[in-house]
Amino acid sequence: MIDSHQFPDVGNVVPATPSVMDVCCGSRAFWFDKADTRALFIDNRTVETTLCDGRTFTIAPDRIGDFRNLPFPDASFPLVIFDPPHLRQAGKSSWLRVKYGVLSDEWRDDLRRGFAECFRVLQPLGTLVFKWAETQIKLADVLALASHKPLFGNRIRAGTHWVVFQKEGKPS
Ligand SMILES: C[S@@+](CC[C@H](N)C(=O)[O-])C[C@H]1O[C@@H](n2cnc3c(N)ncnc32)[C@H](O)[C@@H]1O
């Protein structure tokens, strides 16, 4: 199990032995408990701002990290969740950009590396949950970048997809 305290600290209290890594935590919108101590929350930026409806929007990862080069050893986590930016275009000062970030021109290579890193830090037989909002880029085009074959997900409905992968191997 990973010891999270060996990685760069950004000031948050983090679990000593997290079993889940959220690679692109953003505002932790899909978490029932945004301070769930079983998880280590990673993002490549911090944000603190007020949305147009007056609500505060915060991105406060436990650790700053880049999904293309995760600062963790191989086989560290049994469960990884990967919810990368899904937009290629968004207004320069749009809330979409603030909330979700935007993919670069090198998005194919970035996401390929992101998948590879998620599988690297997964333990053998570990589970990767991948989330994708199919608004500008087709799910099939993104799944083609993954080094592993997906198990299952909501294949039919366009919109937000949840896709589950399993890493090969024997349990350690
Ligand atoms: C779709 S949003 C995630 C939303 C989040 N899952 C939630 O529930 O609120 C994508 C996130 O990926 C982050 N991100 C973009 N590039 C990244 C990178 N190279 N490494 C880590 N995080 C990245 C963005 O800052 C953004 O917060």
PDBQT file of the ligand as one rigid body, heavy atoms in Angstrom, charges set to zero:
ROOT
HETATM    1  C1  LIG A 201     -13.418  16.680 -16.020  1.00  0.00    +0.000 C 
HETATM    2  S1  LIG A 201     -12.504  17.536 -14.782  1.00  0.00    +0.000 S 
HETATM    3  C2  LIG A 201     -12.648  16.482 -13.377  1.00  0.00    +0.000 C 
HETATM    4  C3  LIG A 201     -13.931  16.669 -12.605  1.00  0.00    +0.000 C 
HETATM    5  C4  LIG A 201     -13.941  15.923 -11.293  1.00  0.00    +0.000 C 
HETATM    6  N1  LIG A 201     -13.848  14.501 -11.493  1.00  0.00    +0.000 N 
HETATM    7  C5  LIG A 201     -15.133  16.260 -10.440  1.00  0.00    +0.000 C 
HETATM    8  O1  LIG A 201     -15.837  15.319  -9.988  1.00  0.00    +0.000 OA
HETATM    9  O2  LIG A 201     -15.350  17.446 -10.165  1.00  0.00    +0.000 OA
HETATM   10  C6  LIG A 201     -10.840  17.261 -15.285  1.00  0.00    +0.000 C 
HETATM   11  C7  LIG A 201      -9.796  17.699 -14.277  1.00  0.00    +0.000 C 
HETATM   12  O3  LIG A 201      -8.512  17.271 -14.776  1.00  0.00    +0.000 OA
HETATM   13  C8  LIG A 201      -7.555  18.211 -14.364  1.00  0.00    +0.000 C 
HETATM   14  N2  LIG A 201      -6.369  18.044 -15.227  1.00  0.00    +0.000 N 
HETATM   15  C9  LIG A 201      -6.132  18.525 -16.465  1.00  0.00    +0.000 A 
HETATM   16  N3  LIG A 201      -4.947  18.116 -16.926  1.00  0.00    +0.000 NA
HETATM   17  C10 LIG A 201      -4.408  17.343 -15.956  1.00  0.00    +0.000 A 
HETATM   18  C11 LIG A 201      -3.176  16.648 -15.822  1.00  0.00    +0.000 A 
HETATM   19  N4  LIG A 201      -2.277  16.622 -16.818  1.00  0.00    +0.000 N 
HETATM   20  N5  LIG A 201      -2.938  15.955 -14.680  1.00  0.00    +0.000 NA
HETATM   21  C12 LIG A 201      -3.847  15.963 -13.666  1.00  0.00    +0.000 A 
HETATM   22  N6  LIG A 201      -5.041  16.613 -13.727  1.00  0.00    +0.000 NA
HETATM   23  C13 LIG A 201      -5.309  17.297 -14.867  1.00  0.00    +0.000 A 
HETATM   24  C14 LIG A 201      -8.239  19.556 -14.524  1.00  0.00    +0.000 C 
HETATM   25  O4  LIG A 201      -7.627  20.519 -13.713  1.00  0.00    +0.000 OA
HETATM   26  C15 LIG A 201      -9.682  19.200 -14.081  1.00  0.00    +0.000 C 
HETATM   27  O5  LIG A 201      -9.875  19.508 -12.721  1.00  0.00    +0.000 OA
ENDROOT
TORSDOF 0
